[in-house]
Amino acid sequence: MLKIVQSPDPLLNQVCPPATAFDRSLRKLAKQMEKAMYANDGVGIAAPQVGVLTRLVVIDVSPEDVRDPLVLVNPEVVELQGDPVAEEEGCLSCPGILVPVERRPWARVRYRDLDGEEWEISGDGLLGRCLQHEIDHLEGRTLFESASPRERIRALKNYEDARRQGAKPGETSVRTVR
């Protein structure tokens, strides 16, 4: 199983180049990312979170008893709508914490599937937030860079504490500083 890269690994702050080969290795990486995401109770994962600098994301915001992963190759945000809303987000690469992040509630994203076909997807709620969060990873932005300066300071302190307590990817509920 692929290991989750955790902050402060500098790899998480690098911009990923586009995927260019729609081949067996890309399919294999997507399948491995899917397994790592489910094994760690995630709803999304980006390639840099497993140590690969390419523009590949796997998302599944289906009900818990259903698995319906969506694989997005070279995704890009085309449009955002609505007034920004702050909601707590977790991240497999920043275990043990939840961080309030302001995001627009609706997103439309253009991407390619594993065959190279171009598609668009739009969504609000968890899907809209997850699309934005995972694409942030491809741009080298973690949860910390996406938070307001005040929340970032708090999140970094909480994350340091969570790491000392041994937080693992998928965990969001260790004691935090307020």
SULFEN-V397048 format. One record per helix or strand. SS is the DSSP state (~ for helix, > for strand). FROM is the first residue (numbers start at 1). TO is the last residue. Records with the same first field share a line. If there is no record, write none. Layout:
# SULFEN-V397048
SS = FROM-TO  FROM-TO
This chain:
# SULFEN-V397048
~ = 10-13  24-39  47-50  125-138  143-146  149-164
> = 44-46  56-59  70-81  85-89  99-103  106-112  118-124
